[in-house]
Amino acid sequence: MDLGCGTGRAMPALRAQVGPRGHVLGVDLTPAMLAAAARHGRTRHGDLLAADCTRLPLARASVDGIFSAGLLDHLPDPAAALREWARVTAADGVLLLFHPSGRAERAARHGRPLDPDDLLAEGNLCGALETAGWHLDAYEDAPGHFLARAVARG
């Protein structure tokens, strides 16, 4: 599942990762983004769903993996989102949080210093994930990207 899929740019890569038996679901709150995803042909790679990522209309443990690019730290209640994402993810399912630039690069772009209270700082993110039912098992905050991988504890 691609949460906050926007125009669905990641859906072809996700489709390739899940293989012929897998299913890709792009979820976004904004109908205009989903319409753009459909116009770009993303429905060839999976289904699109208009939904709030903090109240997903999915059964418990119904997905094996979640990819989310640049969404978590823009949500009003990230802790609630992480709990909801853990609810719909099967035990040992994977959560990938991605951004095409690292935290320091994003802070500099916005003319501010790197904030130690930033949700995506390793210690803060680890604590938030653990509280919500995830285990952080990989963390990269590089100049060219941000990537955190967590596994659902189930």
Salt bridges, closest charged atoms under 4 A:
ASP47 OD2 - HIS23 NE2 2.99
ASP52 OD2 - ARG55 NH2 3.30
GLU84 OE1 - ARG87 NE 2.82
GLU105 OE2 - ARG109 NH2 3.54
ASP118 OD2 - ARG103 NE 2.74
GLU130 OE2 - HIS135 ND1 3.07
GLU130 OE1 - ARG153 NH1 2.57
ASP137 OD2 - ARG149 NH1 2.50
GLU140 OE1 - HIS145 NE2 2.61
ASP141 OD2 - ARG103 NH1 3.14
